[in-house]
Amino acid sequence: MSINEKLNLKGKVIVLTGGAGQYGRGLAAQLAEAGATLVLASRDVEALRKVAAEEEKRGFIASAYKFDQGDEESIRALCAAVVAKHGRIDGLVNNAVYRPAKGTPAAATPVKAWEASMKVNGVGLFAISLVFAEQMGTQGFGSIVNISSIYGMTGPSLSLYTGTSLGAGYGDYFFHKGGMINLTRYFAGVYGPKGVRVNCVCPGGFFNNQPQPFLDAYCRQTFLGRMANSEDLGGPVVFLLSDAAAYVTGAELAVDGGFTAH
């Protein structure tokens, strides 16, 4: 098999959770373009159906499923439905996220909001990884890619937010994104002997029309002098899902323009 053949996802059944948001919409487009048979899954199935229709209109294969990452039975039903339709699952991209603390003071996140966040972003992440890794282990092949964050690798850079109304994020975000990185290593170790690869990408900040003082400060802190755009994450994710990454597992890859390399 040539390197060009290894680098595409033609014929691979790839499940992407949370495929309509800031990260997810770009990932959906690029996974489809790489040749994947794309399965989109989240609570907001209507938004995903629009994404799937847009990708099908471009000539790609995409479908949408409703699932709740906070519900183990919903996770198992999703896995079973994909296997029933396609016969296998080649890849899973864990991109879904729940932000119940949004709108509350970051330094005083309510315990109830933290608990709700952990049900989806902590326990739910473990549950979906376990269910899909078990399926892939039975198959003898598969790749899981977790979407973490540079804030799973570092503490908050408070100076970036000086002079803006933006906050540096919530504690649950740092907690679960950091935990996701080590959970990646755990699953890579446990399921590697069964032919399952598990890796993690850590995106930096995405441009979203943030206030100019923040943009200026953030860009100064990256080697490439800019924030990420909607096309920057797809390449690394496609690579990790592809056969070109057949000997890559347990890795964390910063996709941040050099932000964390200082």
PASE-276906 format. One record per residue (C-alpha): residue in three letters; x, y, z. Coordinates in Angstrom, 2 decimals, padded with zeros to 5 digits. Example, Ala and Ser with C-alpha at 12.3 -4.5 7.8 and 13.67 -1.06 7.14 Angstrom:
["Ala"; [012.30; -004.50; 007.80]]
["Ser"; [013.67; -001.06; 007.14]]
This chain:
["Met"; [000.00; 000.00; 000.00]]
["Ser"; [001.40; 003.41; -000.99]]
["Ile"; [001.68; 006.27; 001.48]]
["Asn"; [-001.09; 008.14; -000.35]]
["Glu"; [-003.38; 005.15; 000.11]]
["Lys"; [-002.44; 004.86; 003.78]]
["Leu"; [-003.15; 008.52; 004.46]]
["Asn"; [-006.79; 008.51; 003.38]]
["Leu"; [-009.85; 007.09; 005.15]]
["Lys"; [-011.52; 005.56; 002.12]]
["Gly"; [-013.83; 002.76; 003.21]]
["Lys"; [-013.32; 003.39; 006.92]]
["Val"; [-016.37; 003.76; 009.19]]
["Ile"; [-015.61; 006.71; 011.47]]
["Val"; [-017.83; 007.84; 014.34]]
["Leu"; [-017.51; 011.52; 015.27]]
["Thr"; [-019.28; 012.71; 018.41]]
["Gly"; [-020.38; 016.33; 018.54]]
["Gly"; [-020.08; 017.04; 014.81]]
["Ala"; [-021.84; 020.41; 014.54]]
["Gly"; [-019.90; 022.67; 016.92]]
["Gln"; [-016.78; 024.79; 016.58]]
["Tyr"; [-014.37; 021.88; 016.29]]
["Gly"; [-016.87; 019.30; 015.08]]
["Arg"; [-018.12; 020.97; 011.90]]
["Gly"; [-014.62; 021.35; 010.49]]
["Leu"; [-013.74; 017.80; 011.49]]
["Ala"; [-016.89; 016.45; 009.86]]
["Ala"; [-016.01; 018.12; 006.57]]
["Gln"; [-012.41; 016.95; 006.57]]
["Leu"; [-013.15; 013.38; 007.62]]
["Ala"; [-015.72; 013.17; 004.84]]
["Glu"; [-013.26; 014.63; 002.33]]
["Ala"; [-010.70; 012.03; 003.41]]
["Gly"; [-013.11; 009.32; 002.27]]
["Ala"; [-014.64; 008.20; 005.56]]
["Thr"; [-018.09; 006.72; 005.87]]
["Leu"; [-018.97; 009.30; 008.46]]
["Val"; [-021.29; 008.67; 011.40]]
["Leu"; [-022.18; 011.81; 013.37]]
["Ala"; [-023.57; 011.46; 016.90]]
["Ser"; [-024.80; 013.89; 019.56]]
["Arg"; [-027.84; 014.92; 021.56]]
["Asp"; [-028.77; 017.55; 018.95]]
["Val"; [-029.51; 015.14; 016.12]]
["Glu"; [-031.33; 017.80; 014.06]]
["Ala"; [-028.16; 019.89; 013.82]]
["Leu"; [-026.24; 016.78; 012.80]]
["Arg"; [-028.78; 015.90; 010.12]]
["Lys"; [-028.14; 019.29; 008.55]]
["Val"; [-024.39; 018.62; 008.61]]
["Ala"; [-024.88; 015.15; 007.13]]
["Ala"; [-027.10; 016.55; 004.38]]
["Glu"; [-024.51; 019.20; 003.54]]
["Glu"; [-021.77; 016.57; 003.28]]
["Glu"; [-023.93; 014.27; 001.18]]
["Lys"; [-024.66; 017.19; -001.14]]
["Arg"; [-020.88; 017.47; -001.63]]
["Gly"; [-020.81; 013.82; -002.67]]
["Phe"; [-019.67; 012.24; 000.60]]
["Ile"; [-021.21; 009.58; 002.86]]
["Ala"; [-022.60; 010.82; 006.18]]
["Ser"; [-025.38; 009.93; 008.59]]
["Ala"; [-026.62; 011.26; 011.93]]
["Tyr"; [-027.51; 009.44; 015.14]]
["Lys"; [-028.92; 010.75; 018.40]]
["Phe"; [-026.95; 009.77; 021.50]]
["Asp"; [-026.30; 011.03; 025.01]]
["Gln"; [-022.76; 010.58; 026.30]]
["Gly"; [-024.09; 010.82; 029.85]]
["Asp"; [-026.17; 007.66; 029.38]]
["Glu"; [-024.40; 004.29; 029.11]]
["Glu"; [-027.35; 002.63; 027.39]]
["Ser"; [-027.37; 005.38; 024.76]]
["Ile"; [-023.67; 004.78; 024.14]]
["Arg"; [-024.19; 001.03; 023.77]]
["Ala"; [-027.15; 001.60; 021.45]]
["Leu"; [-025.05; 003.86; 019.22]]
["Cys"; [-022.26; 001.31; 018.98]]
["Ala"; [-024.70; -001.50; 018.21]]
["Ala"; [-026.53; 000.55; 015.57]]
["Val"; [-023.31; 001.42; 013.74]]
["Val"; [-022.13; -002.19; 013.78]]
["Ala"; [-025.54; -003.41; 012.62]]
["Lys"; [-025.49; -001.03; 009.66]]
["His"; [-021.81; -001.14; 008.66]]
["Gly"; [-020.49; -004.38; 010.15]]
["Arg"; [-017.60; -002.73; 011.98]]
["Ile"; [-016.23; 000.51; 013.44]]
["Asp"; [-012.82; 001.63; 012.19]]
["Gly"; [-012.50; 004.82; 014.19]]
["Leu"; [-013.99; 006.94; 016.95]]
["Val"; [-013.32; 010.65; 017.46]]
["Asn"; [-014.28; 011.72; 020.99]]
["Asn"; [-015.20; 015.34; 020.40]]
["Ala"; [-018.51; 015.74; 022.29]]
["Val"; [-018.45; 018.04; 025.30]]
["Tyr"; [-020.93; 019.43; 027.83]]
["Arg"; [-020.50; 022.83; 029.50]]
["Pro"; [-023.04; 023.18; 032.37]]
["Ala"; [-020.90; 025.77; 034.18]]
["Lys"; [-021.05; 028.26; 031.32]]
["Gly"; [-022.40; 031.59; 032.49]]
["Thr"; [-021.30; 031.14; 036.11]]
["Pro"; [-018.21; 032.72; 037.73]]
["Ala"; [-015.23; 030.64; 036.65]]
["Ala"; [-013.56; 030.76; 040.04]]
["Ala"; [-016.72; 029.59; 041.81]]
["Thr"; [-018.15; 026.84; 039.61]]
["Pro"; [-021.18; 025.37; 041.41]]
["Val"; [-020.64; 021.83; 042.62]]
["Lys"; [-023.82; 020.72; 040.86]]
["Ala"; [-022.48; 022.02; 037.56]]
["Trp"; [-019.17; 020.23; 038.19]]
["Glu"; [-021.04; 016.97; 038.87]]
["Ala"; [-023.10; 017.33; 035.69]]
["Ser"; [-019.95; 018.05; 033.69]]
["Met"; [-018.16; 015.00; 035.04]]
["Lys"; [-021.11; 012.74; 034.22]]
["Val"; [-020.61; 013.50; 030.52]]
["Asn"; [-016.99; 014.63; 030.20]]
["Gly"; [-015.50; 012.22; 032.71]]
["Val"; [-017.65; 009.14; 033.30]]
["Gly"; [-019.21; 009.43; 029.84]]
["Leu"; [-015.82; 009.68; 028.15]]
["Phe"; [-014.70; 006.54; 029.94]]
["Ala"; [-017.93; 004.73; 029.03]]
["Ile"; [-017.84; 005.50; 025.32]]
["Ser"; [-014.13; 004.69; 025.13]]
["Leu"; [-014.73; 001.37; 026.87]]
["Val"; [-017.71; 000.33; 024.74]]
["Phe"; [-016.05; 001.22; 021.43]]
["Ala"; [-012.64; -000.15; 022.43]]
["Glu"; [-014.29; -003.46; 023.33]]
["Gln"; [-015.94; -003.57; 019.90]]
["Met"; [-012.67; -002.71; 018.17]]
["Gly"; [-010.80; -005.26; 020.26]]
["Thr"; [-013.26; -007.94; 019.15]]
["Gln"; [-012.63; -006.90; 015.54]]
["Gly"; [-008.87; -006.86; 016.09]]
["Phe"; [-008.44; -003.30; 014.77]]
["Gly"; [-009.55; 000.26; 015.33]]
["Ser"; [-008.40; 003.76; 016.23]]
["Ile"; [-009.71; 006.18; 018.86]]
["Val"; [-008.75; 009.85; 018.74]]
["Asn"; [-009.58; 012.04; 021.74]]
["Ile"; [-009.96; 015.80; 021.31]]
["Ser"; [-008.37; 017.36; 024.39]]
["Ser"; [-006.95; 020.89; 024.65]]
["Ile"; [-003.76; 022.76; 025.43]]
["Tyr"; [-005.55; 023.54; 028.70]]
["Gly"; [-005.26; 019.86; 029.48]]
["Met"; [-001.49; 020.36; 029.31]]
["Thr"; [-001.05; 023.76; 030.99]]
["Gly"; [-002.64; 026.02; 033.55]]
["Pro"; [-004.64; 029.11; 032.57]]
["Ser"; [-002.72; 031.92; 030.89]]
["Leu"; [-004.49; 034.71; 032.74]]
["Ser"; [-002.47; 037.50; 031.12]]
["Leu"; [-004.11; 036.74; 027.77]]
["Tyr"; [-007.45; 037.95; 029.10]]
["Thr"; [-006.28; 041.30; 030.50]]
["Gly"; [-008.44; 044.13; 029.21]]
["Thr"; [-011.21; 041.85; 027.94]]
["Ser"; [-014.45; 040.45; 029.29]]
["Leu"; [-013.30; 036.92; 028.50]]
["Gly"; [-012.54; 034.45; 031.25]]
["Ala"; [-009.81; 031.82; 031.36]]
["Gly"; [-012.26; 028.93; 031.46]]
["Tyr"; [-013.71; 026.70; 034.14]]
["Gly"; [-012.00; 024.24; 036.43]]
["Asp"; [-013.98; 021.28; 035.14]]
["Tyr"; [-012.61; 021.96; 031.63]]
["Phe"; [-008.99; 021.81; 032.81]]
["Phe"; [-009.77; 018.74; 034.90]]
["His"; [-011.44; 016.66; 032.23]]
["Lys"; [-009.14; 017.71; 029.38]]
["Gly"; [-006.11; 016.81; 031.50]]
["Gly"; [-007.72; 013.53; 032.53]]
["Met"; [-008.50; 012.76; 028.89]]
["Ile"; [-004.78; 012.79; 028.08]]
["Asn"; [-003.90; 010.18; 030.68]]
["Leu"; [-007.03; 008.14; 029.92]]
["Thr"; [-005.69; 008.02; 026.37]]
["Arg"; [-002.50; 006.39; 027.63]]
["Tyr"; [-004.49; 003.97; 029.77]]
["Phe"; [-006.67; 002.73; 026.92]]
["Ala"; [-003.67; 002.62; 024.57]]
["Gly"; [-001.93; 000.30; 027.02]]
["Val"; [-004.90; -001.95; 027.73]]
["Tyr"; [-006.20; -002.30; 024.17]]
["Gly"; [-002.97; -002.09; 022.17]]
["Pro"; [-002.49; -005.89; 022.37]]
["Lys"; [-005.94; -006.23; 020.79]]
["Gly"; [-005.02; -004.09; 017.79]]
["Val"; [-006.64; -000.86; 019.00]]
["Arg"; [-004.72; 002.42; 018.82]]
["Val"; [-005.68; 005.34; 021.09]]
["Asn"; [-004.25; 008.84; 020.68]]
["Cys"; [-005.04; 012.39; 021.68]]
["Val"; [-004.80; 015.78; 020.01]]
["Cys"; [-004.60; 019.00; 022.02]]
["Pro"; [-005.82; 021.98; 019.99]]
["Gly"; [-004.89; 025.51; 020.83]]
["Gly"; [-007.32; 028.40; 020.66]]
["Phe"; [-009.60; 028.67; 017.62]]
["Phe"; [-010.29; 032.05; 016.09]]
["Asn"; [-013.87; 033.06; 016.94]]
["Asn"; [-013.89; 036.85; 016.61]]
["Gln"; [-012.45; 037.31; 020.09]]
["Pro"; [-011.65; 040.83; 021.33]]
["Gln"; [-008.58; 042.34; 019.67]]
["Pro"; [-006.51; 042.62; 022.89]]
["Phe"; [-006.92; 038.87; 023.40]]
["Leu"; [-006.11; 038.08; 019.77]]
["Asp"; [-002.97; 040.20; 019.86]]
["Ala"; [-001.76; 038.64; 023.12]]
["Tyr"; [-002.56; 035.09; 022.04]]
["Cys"; [-000.87; 035.40; 018.66]]
["Arg"; [002.27; 036.78; 020.29]]
["Gln"; [002.42; 033.63; 022.40]]
["Thr"; [002.43; 031.24; 019.43]]
["Phe"; [005.41; 030.52; 017.19]]
["Leu"; [003.23; 030.79; 014.07]]
["Gly"; [001.70; 034.10; 015.12]]
["Arg"; [-001.97; 033.17; 014.71]]
["Met"; [-004.89; 031.29; 016.19]]
["Ala"; [-006.17; 028.03; 014.72]]
["Asn"; [-008.80; 027.98; 011.99]]
["Ser"; [-011.41; 025.39; 011.08]]
["Glu"; [-008.99; 023.49; 008.84]]
["Asp"; [-006.08; 023.09; 011.24]]
["Leu"; [-007.36; 020.19; 013.34]]
["Gly"; [-008.54; 017.82; 010.60]]
["Gly"; [-005.14; 016.85; 009.21]]
["Pro"; [-003.72; 015.51; 012.49]]
["Val"; [-006.99; 013.68; 013.26]]
["Val"; [-007.15; 012.09; 009.79]]
["Phe"; [-003.52; 011.01; 010.15]]
["Leu"; [-004.12; 009.35; 013.53]]
["Leu"; [-007.19; 007.52; 012.19]]
["Ser"; [-005.38; 006.39; 009.04]]
["Asp"; [-003.14; 003.42; 008.32]]
["Ala"; [-000.23; 005.85; 008.03]]
["Ala"; [-000.30; 006.04; 011.85]]
["Ala"; [-000.29; 002.25; 012.31]]
["Tyr"; [002.60; 002.44; 014.80]]
["Val"; [001.36; 005.49; 016.71]]
["Thr"; [-000.52; 004.94; 019.97]]
["Gly"; [-000.65; 006.53; 023.40]]
["Ala"; [000.51; 009.85; 021.92]]
["Glu"; [-000.59; 013.39; 022.71]]
["Leu"; [-000.16; 015.83; 019.84]]
["Ala"; [-000.32; 019.57; 020.43]]
["Val"; [-002.00; 021.34; 017.50]]
["Asp"; [-001.37; 024.83; 018.79]]
["Gly"; [001.04; 026.75; 016.57]]
["Gly"; [003.77; 026.27; 019.18]]
["Phe"; [001.80; 027.74; 022.13]]
["Thr"; [002.88; 025.02; 024.57]]
["Ala"; [006.47; 024.77; 023.24]]
["His"; [007.65; 027.90; 025.06]]
